[in-house]
C-alpha cells in the first residue's frame, strides 16, 4: 500500500526514488571531497561507456539518468535541505499538524502530516512529481473509527498545503491530487466496515491553473453508481498529464516491442477544469 509503484516500460530512468530510510545517509558526501567525487565519476563514466557498447537491452541508458541524478544529489544540498523540517517555520509546521498518533495497519503508510509539508519543500526546489501514501483506508472493519482519525488529519494537512502553495504563488503551477484506488461499499458489513467498491469513487484536485471550486459528477441517492456526468479514471489522469505539459492527445511512447502507444485510451482531459 505504501510502495510508489514501478515505471513499467518507461524504463529505469523513471523509477520512483524514496528519500527516506537508510538511504538518507547516502545523499551527502561522507569522508571524501568534491574533487575526489568528480574523479570517481570520470572513472565510472569510462567503465559505463565500455558496458554500453555491449548492451542490447537499453537498461544502461536508463541507469545513466539514475547516475546523473545521484551525482546531482551529492553535489547540491537542495534535496537534503528540503527534507530537513527543522529549517521550516514552527508555526507553519503546526498548521499542517504532525498526524500523531501515527496509525499503522499491516503494510499501510503512517498518517504523517509532515510528509505533506516535505512534499511542498521538494517541489519548491525543483522536484517535478511527488507521490505520498497517507494511512491505510482499507476499512473492512471499524470503518467509522478509521475515517474519523484519518479524515481529520488529512483535512488538516491538505487544506494547509493548498493555502501554503497559494500564499507562496505556487498554486497555479502545482497540481494537488488526493485519490485512492476505488470506492467503498455503500452498505456497512457485519464488522462495521466497508468493502471494495470499484463501481464509483471520487478524487480531489486543486491548483494546476484549473477551474476549481466545483463538484463534477454525481451518484445516485445511495452512492452506489455514477449518475450525472460520470468522470472516467483516465480523464483525471489526462488532466494531470495536461497540467504537467504533456499532451495526452498526441504524445506516444514506444512499448517493449517498439510500437508507439498513446499514454491513455481515453485521452480527453476533464473539460470542466480547463
N, C-alpha and C positions, 0 to 999 in steps of 0.2 A: 504493500500500500504506500510505503514511503519512498520507493525507488523511482527515479526520474524517467526510467524507460531507456530504450536504445535508439540509435539513429537509423536503424534499418539499412536500406540500400543507399542512403545518403553517404555512408562511409564513416570511418573513424574520426575524421576531422570535425564531425558534427555531434560526436558523443557528448553527453552532458558531463560537466565537471562538478564534483561535490566538494565545496570548500570547507569541509569540516572534518572532525575526527583526527586520526593520527597524521593525515597528510598535511595538516595545517603547518606543522613544523618545517616542512619541506618547501614552503612558499617564500622563504627568505634565505639568504646566503648564510651558511654555517661553517665558519672556520676557513673560508677562502676569500680572496679578494675578487673584485670585479674583473681585473685583468686576467686572473687565473681562470675565471669562468669563461671569458672570451676565448682563451687558449683551448679549453676543453671543447667549446662549441666548434672551433675550427677543426679539431681532430674528428669530432662526431660527424660533422658535415662531410668530411672526406670519406669516412667509412660508409656513411649512408649513400653516397654517390656510387660507390662500388656495388652496394647491395641493390640499389635501384636499377642498375643495368641488368641485373639478373631477375628482377621482379616482374612477374607477368600478371599479378592479381590486382595491382593498383593500391594495395594496402599501404605501401611505403609512402605513397603520395599523401594519404590521409595522415600518416604519422608525422610527416614533415610539418603539417599545420599544428599538430599537437606539440612538437618540439618548439616551434616558433612561439606558441602561446606560453609554454613553460618558461622559456628564456625571458619572455616579456614580463612574466610574474616576478622572476628572480631579479630583474634589472630595474624594476619600478616598485615603489612602495604603495601605489594607489590601491591595489586589491587588498593587501594586508591591512592597510589603514581603514578601508571600507568595512572590514569585518570586525574592527575594534570599536565596540559600542561605548567604551569609556570616553571616547572623543565626542560623543553626542551630547546635546543639551539634556540635562536630567529632567527638565520639565517636559520636553518632548517625549522622552522615554516613558515618563509617567502617563502621558496622554495615550500612547499606544498600549500601555499595560504590559505585564510580563507573562500573562497566561497561566500563572500558578494558581492552585496546584496543578502541575502538568498531569494530563490524563493520558496514560499509555494503555492501549488494549492490544495484546498479542503483538502483531507486527505493525501497529499503527504509529504514526508520527506524533510527537508531543504537541500539545496546544501551546506553542511558544510564540506569543505575540511579537516578541522582539525579532523573530526571524523576518517578519514583515518589514520592520524598520531596516534591517540589514539589506533586504531586497531593494529598498529605495536608495540606500547608500551605494549599492553595487551599480544600479542603473545610473546614478549620478556620476560615477567615474568611468562610464562607457560600456558597461555590460549590456548586451543587446536583448537578452532573454533570461529571465529568472523564473524557475518553477519551484513551487513550495507545496508540500503536503502539510495539512493542518488537522491534527487529530485523526480519529477513525470513526466514521459516521455509519458504520455497518451495524445499524441498530436492530438486530433481530430480537433483542430483548432489552427491557428497560429503556425504551426509546425516549421517553419524556425526560428522564433524568439526564441522559446523554445530551439531548438537544438543548436543555436549559443551561448546561455547563458550556458546551461547545459554542452554541449560538451567541450567548452573551459575549464571550471572549472574541469571537470572530467579528461580531458587530463593532466592537470597540476598536480593534486594530485596523480593520478595512476602512472604516469611516475616518480614522485618524490618517491613514495612508492617503486617501483621496484628498482630504483637506490639506495635508502636508505637501503633496505634489502641486496642488493648486496654488498654495502660498509661495512656492518656490518657482512658479512659472513653468512647471514641467508637465502639467496635466494634459495639455494638447498633444504632447509628444510621447506620452506613455500610456499604453493601454493596460488596464487592470481587468483581468478576467477571473471570476470566482465561480468554480464549476466542479461538479462531481461526475461520476461515471454514469449514473442513471437516477431515476426517482425511487421513492419508497412506496410500498403498498398503501392505498388509501384506507384499507381496513387493518385494524390492530389485530395481531395474532395473540394466542393464549399467553405468551410470555410478555405481554405489554410492549411488543416490538413491532417494527415494520420491516417487511422483507423486500427483496429486489423487485423493482417495477420499471422495466425499460420502456413501457408504453408512453410515458410522459415524464419530463423533468424540467429543470429551469437552469438558467445561468444569469449571472450578474456581470454587466460590462460597464466600465467607466473610463473616462479620459479618451485619449486617442483622437481628439478632434471630432468625436461623434456627437450626434444629436441625442444627448442623454436626457434623463428625467422622464422617461416614458416606459410603459409596460407594453410589450409586443407579444401578442398571442394570448390565448386563454384556454381553460379546461372546462369540462362540464362541472356541474354543481359539486360533485363528489371528488373532483380532482383525479378522475380515472383516465381520461383521454383528452387529447388536444381537441379544441372546439373551433374557435375563431383564429384565423391566421396562424396555422401551425408553423413553427420555425424548425428547420432541419438542423441537425448537428453540423453538417457541412457548411451551412450558411454562416454559422458562428465562426467556424474555422476560417472560412473565406474572408470574413470581416477582419479577423485578426491578421491574416496574410496581407490584406489591403493596407491596414494600418502600419504594417512593417515595411511597406513599399514594394511588396511582392504582388504582382497582378495575377490572381488565380485564374483569370480568363485566358491568359496567354502563356504563362510560364510552364515549361515542361522540364522533367528530369529523366535521365536515362536509367532504366531499371537494370538488374543484373544481366539481362540478355542483350542490353544495348538499345532497347526500344524506348523511344520517348513516351513519357506518361505525364498526363496532367496531374497536378497536385491533388485535385479533387474531382469527383464525378459531377457533383453539383457545385458549380464554380461561381455562382452569383452571390456576392456579399449581401447582407441584410440591407435592403434599400432604405428602410425607415431610419437607419442610423447614418446614412451618407449625408 
